Amino acid sequence: MTEWSRKLIGSSGYDRAGFAEGYDRHRPRPPDALLETLCRYARVERPALVVDLGCGTGLSTRAWSGRADRIVGVEPNPAMLAASAEAPGVEYREAFAQATGLEDGVADIVTCSQSLHWMDPQPTFAEAARVLRPGGVFAAYDYDWPPVIDPEVDEAYDAYQWRRGEMRRNRGIQRGGDRWDKSSHLQRMRESGLFRFCREILLHSIEEGNADRVVGFAYSLGLPAALDDPELEQELRVAELEEVARRVLGDRTVPFLFGYRVRAGVR
């Protein structure tokens, strides 16, 4: 591990205890266009209730603050919930996506932000349909990874992602998408028979970022486990990604472009 990565981990909270805080700091926020589109599809200017399943630290939940009367973030991981920040109209509950405890037909919008691939889809769809009012919208949305930054930085990140994939295969480590691939979300939604109309919507957002954030993305994928495993750290060669990001971006802050894929179903 380089001195720069040690400094980043110390300043950004990327130790085991601070993983959730670092995740919240570096991951992107849902773009306004996404929230506006979901409201338009639900035919409501201001939702009475938005439910965010698998909300993690509440990044995607807090985005609705001020846009909806009530927002409920649902997350089974207490460590992630512990890092969630308060916001007007937002409440969190520790529960699984298929058992929210909410009443029938109370929600205008139900979302899964970068999380549906971790969930058993059929019971999740059933719960979303149950809590939605007629005409309400369920949306599972994901951002393409990594963001568009610079060709050399993007190439270095692709190489890092490939090494992660090789490491998982060599060590038999599964991820959510290995079981429920994101590219099949829309097909599974249609096949569930719970939504009268489904489609994919493509959007983008632009956020500011720097070299530290590039490495922060790497750590937000779960790399903190490697801090206890020097062999894994060496296998992933994070230093190579660090070197390229620092050399190309230096101390500059530049636009990071995130592409979003939204799979929406109308109840």
Stockholm file with secondary structure:
# STOCKHOLM 1.0

chainA/1-267         MTEWSRKLIGSSGYDRAGFAEGYDRHRPRPPDALLETLCRYARVERPALVVDLGCGTGLSTRAWSGRADRIVGVEPNPAMLAASAEAPGVEYREAFAQATGLEDGVADIVTCSQSLHWMDPQPTFAEAARVLRPGGVFAAYDYDWPPVIDPEVDEAYDAYQWRRGEMRRNRGIQRGGDRWDKSSHLQRMRESGLFRFCREILLHSIEEGNADRVVGFAYSLGLPAALDDPELEQELRVAELEEVARRVLGDRTVPFLFGYRVRAGVR
#=GR chainA/1-267 SS CCHHHHHHHHHHTCSSTTHHHHHHHHSCCCCHHHHHHHHHHHTCSSCSEEEEETCTTSHHHHTTBTTBSEEEEEESCHHHHHTCCCCTTEEEEECCTTCCCCCTTCEEEEEEESCGGGSCHHHHHHHHHHHEEEEEEEEEEEECSSCBCCHHHHHHHHHHHHHHHHHHHHHTCCCHHHHSCGGGHHHHHHHHTCCSEEEEEEEEEEEEECHHHHHHHHHHTTGGGGGGCHHHHHHHTHHHHHHHHHHHHTTCCEEEEEEEEEEEEEC
#=GC SS_cons         CCHHHHHHHHHHTCSSTTHHHHHHHHSCCCCHHHHHHHHHHHTCSSCSEEEEETCTTSHHHHTTBTTBSEEEEEESCHHHHHTCCCCTTEEEEECCTTCCCCCTTCEEEEEEESCGGGSCHHHHHHHHHHHEEEEEEEEEEEECSSCBCCHHHHHHHHHHHHHHHHHHHHHTCCCHHHHSCGGGHHHHHHHHTCCSEEEEEEEEEEEEECHHHHHHHHHHTTGGGGGGCHHHHHHHTHHHHHHHHHHHHTTCCEEEEEEEEEEEEEC
//
